[in-house]
């Protein structure tokens, strides 16, 4: 159970960090002549989902009890 607790905490922190990175770092816009490709900026549903799953994994890892 100690390993599962550690994995949940690490995965939770990583998901939160990646979600916040995606939300805060601006996306690049590609402009080649008449062709322009732009990425959606701001917080999307995928970003919110990653942050939410990260929080759930972090809370589950924090409250997971060890078996004796």
C-alpha positions, 0 to 999 in steps of 0.5 A: 500500500505504501507504493500505491500511496506514493504512486498516487501522490506522484501522479496527482502532482504531475497531472496538476503541474501539466494541467497548470502548464497548459493553462498558463503558457500561451500556445504558439500561432503558426502563420505561413503566408495565407495559411494561419493555424492558431491554437485555442488559448486559456483553460479548456475542458481537458485542462480542467479534467487533468487538474481535477484528476490530479487533485483526486489522485493526490487526495486519494494518496494522502488519505490511503491507509496502510495495511498491517 
